[in-house]
Amino acid sequence: MDMTEPLYKSNKQKKLEERKAVQLETLFKKRKHEAEERWVNVQVKAAGFQSVLDYAVEQYEQHKNELDEEMITKTEEMIKERQKEIETYLMTEKDIYLAAMGTMAD
């Protein structure tokens, strides 16, 4: 017990503290839910990006023999860049999610 804390708390003060505790818990749950919801949406968005890229790669593979070497090289570089962008996006958002969850755990 802290020496500056009063030995007796009035009912009004106890109820006020209880209300603050409930408000903090509600806020915590809301923020946790928002962080989880954002993370789910990010994963869905990344999956959509990946799906579009996979389709483009499939089309590229089907018509690759019709392209010259320069076009093949450029296309494969673009595919690698897009894949890296998706991975970077997902990992950045994951870090944001984990930071939010870590902050709430403190």
C-alpha positions as CSV (number, residue, x, y, z in Angstrom):
1,M,0.0,0.0,0.0
2,D,1.3,3.4,-1.0
3,M,1.8,5.8,1.9
4,T,0.1,8.6,0.0
5,E,-3.0,6.5,-0.6
6,P,-5.9,7.1,1.8
7,L,-6.8,4.4,4.2
8,Y,-10.4,4.8,3.4
9,K,-12.1,5.3,0.1
10,S,-15.7,6.5,-0.2
11,N,-18.3,4.6,-2.1
12,K,-18.3,7.3,-4.7
13,Q,-14.6,7.1,-5.2
14,K,-14.7,3.3,-5.4
15,K,-17.5,3.4,-8.0
16,L,-15.6,6.0,-10.0
17,E,-12.5,3.8,-10.0
18,E,-14.6,0.8,-11.0
19,R,-16.1,2.8,-13.9
20,K,-12.7,3.9,-15.1
21,A,-11.5,0.3,-15.0
22,V,-14.4,-0.9,-17.0
23,Q,-13.9,2.0,-19.5
24,L,-10.2,1.1,-19.9
25,E,-11.1,-2.6,-20.4
26,T,-13.7,-1.7,-23.0
27,L,-11.3,0.6,-24.8
28,F,-8.6,-2.1,-24.7
29,K,-11.0,-4.7,-26.2
30,K,-12.1,-2.3,-28.9
31,R,-8.5,-1.5,-29.9
32,K,-7.5,-5.1,-29.8
33,H,-10.5,-6.0,-32.0
34,E,-9.6,-3.1,-34.4
35,A,-6.0,-4.3,-34.7
36,E,-7.1,-7.9,-35.3
37,E,-9.7,-6.8,-37.9
38,R,-7.1,-4.7,-39.7
39,W,-4.6,-7.6,-39.7
40,V,-7.3,-9.9,-41.2
41,N,-8.1,-7.3,-43.9
42,V,-4.4,-6.9,-44.7
43,Q,-4.1,-10.6,-45.2
44,V,-7.1,-10.7,-47.5
45,K,-5.8,-7.8,-49.5
46,A,-2.3,-9.4,-49.8
47,A,-4.0,-12.7,-50.9
48,G,-5.9,-10.7,-53.6
49,F,-2.7,-9.1,-54.8
50,Q,-1.0,-12.5,-54.9
51,S,-3.9,-14.0,-56.8
52,V,-3.7,-11.3,-59.4
53,L,0.1,-11.8,-59.7
54,D,-0.4,-15.6,-59.9
55,Y,-2.8,-15.2,-62.8
56,A,-0.5,-12.8,-64.6
57,V,2.4,-15.3,-64.2
58,E,0.2,-18.1,-65.5
59,Q,-0.6,-16.0,-68.6
60,Y,3.0,-15.1,-69.0
61,E,4.1,-18.7,-68.8
62,Q,1.5,-19.6,-71.5
63,H,2.8,-17.0,-73.9
64,K,6.4,-16.9,-72.9
65,N,7.6,-18.6,-76.1
66,E,6.1,-15.8,-78.2
67,L,8.3,-13.1,-76.4
68,D,11.9,-12.0,-77.2
69,E,14.7,-12.3,-74.6
70,E,14.5,-8.7,-73.6
71,M,10.8,-8.9,-72.9
72,I,11.2,-12.1,-71.0
73,T,13.9,-10.5,-68.8
74,K,11.8,-7.4,-68.1
75,T,8.7,-9.4,-67.4
76,E,10.5,-11.7,-64.9
77,E,12.1,-8.7,-63.2
78,M,8.6,-7.2,-62.9
79,I,7.2,-10.4,-61.4
80,K,10.0,-10.5,-58.8
81,E,9.4,-6.8,-58.0
82,R,5.7,-7.4,-57.5
83,Q,6.3,-10.5,-55.4
84,K,8.7,-8.5,-53.2
85,E,6.2,-5.6,-52.9
86,I,3.5,-8.1,-51.7
87,E,5.9,-9.6,-49.1
88,T,7.1,-6.2,-47.9
89,Y,3.5,-5.0,-47.6
90,L,2.5,-8.0,-45.6
91,M,5.6,-8.0,-43.3
92,T,5.2,-4.2,-42.6
93,E,1.6,-4.6,-41.7
94,K,2.5,-7.6,-39.6
95,D,5.0,-5.5,-37.7
96,I,2.3,-2.9,-37.1
97,Y,-0.1,-5.5,-35.9
98,L,2.4,-7.1,-33.5
99,A,3.4,-3.6,-32.2
100,A,-0.2,-2.8,-31.5
101,M,-0.8,-6.1,-29.8
102,G,2.4,-5.7,-27.8
103,T,1.5,-2.2,-26.7
104,M,-1.9,-3.5,-25.4
105,A,-0.2,-6.4,-23.6
106,D,1.9,-4.0,-21.5
